[in-house]
Amino acid sequence: MDPIFHFVLLSFTSLFTMINPMGVIPVFTTLTAGMTHKQATAIAFKATSTALIVLLVFAFGGNLIFSVFNISINGLRVVGGILFFLSGYDMLKGKLTRIKSDDEKEEDAIKNFAIAPLGVPMITGPGVITIAIVLMNDAHDFAFKTILVGIIFIVMGLTHIILLSSRKIISFIGESGNKVLTRLMGLIVMVIAVELFFRGLKPIIQNIMNIK
């Protein structure tokens, strides 16, 4: 398979399934139920803009994080694989994760949910940030980095469109259809998680055993 096509496919699939905009729809439609279309549109734009900025900051600042905390990319792949697997498992069971924290007041969460928890961590959560850092590290030249940035913008654009169309999507596919899609995305995330985990674990084991 062509390296560029493989990178594009892996990047898009990993980011889109990990963000899982279909899984965000129930929360978005519930919290914007009493709003006008203009207000809901503003909330969706603010949420996706926040998520995009945070994701780009971490994607480009990943190497700095590695150097400051002495973290290896293979270690991040292992941890990311575990994190993805748990997230995918929750999605497979139909659980909606990445909501507000337990100590956050409901009224404050509703007031500020465009930035948190909708933008961060629901759209751009720890798993999405991790995969963006890993992908940016795997992008060895300017062309691949440019492709990754473009894919990040495309995925966030699609997420924005899906949020704007959330009410129509829910009415079309229904709650059952949304649950099925969430479970399918969860399965894809789990498969990516296994691949990512062993890609990180193999070099670590080889280094420990001095295998070239």
ZILINMO-V314939 format. One record per pair of residues at least 12 apart in sequence whose ideal C-beta (glycine too) atoms are under 7 Angstrom apart, sorted by the first residue. I is the first residue (numbers start at 0). J is the second residue. Records with the same first field share a line. If there is no record, write none. Layout:
# ZILINMO-V314939
I->J, J
This chain:
# ZILINMO-V314939
6->143, 146
7->146, 150
10->134, 147, 150
11->150, 154
12->187, 191
13->130, 134, 191
14->127, 130, 150, 151, 154
15->154
16->184, 187, 188
17->83, 126, 127, 130, 188
18->122, 127, 154, 158
19->90, 181, 184
20->157, 158, 161, 162
21->161, 177, 180, 181, 184
22->90, 95, 181
23->121, 122, 162
24->161, 165, 168, 169, 177
25->95
26->95, 98, 121
27->117, 162, 165
28->165, 166, 169
30->109, 112
40->163
42->113
43->159, 162, 163
44->159
45->113, 114
46->113, 117, 118, 122
47->122, 155, 158, 159
49->114, 118, 119
50->118, 119, 122, 123, 155
51->155
53->119, 123
54->123, 127, 128, 131, 151
55->151
57->128, 131, 132
58->131, 132, 135, 151
59->135
61->132, 135, 136
72->133, 136
73->199, 202, 203
74->199
75->129, 132, 133
76->133, 195, 196, 198, 199
77->196, 199, 200
79->129, 130, 133, 195
80->192, 193, 195, 196, 199
81->196
82->125, 126, 129
83->126, 188, 191, 192, 195
84->189, 192, 193
86->126, 188
87->185, 186, 188, 189, 192
88->185, 189
90->181, 182, 184, 185, 188
91->182, 185, 186, 189
93->178, 181, 182
97->116, 120, 121, 124
98->116
99->116
122->158
131->151
134->147
135->147
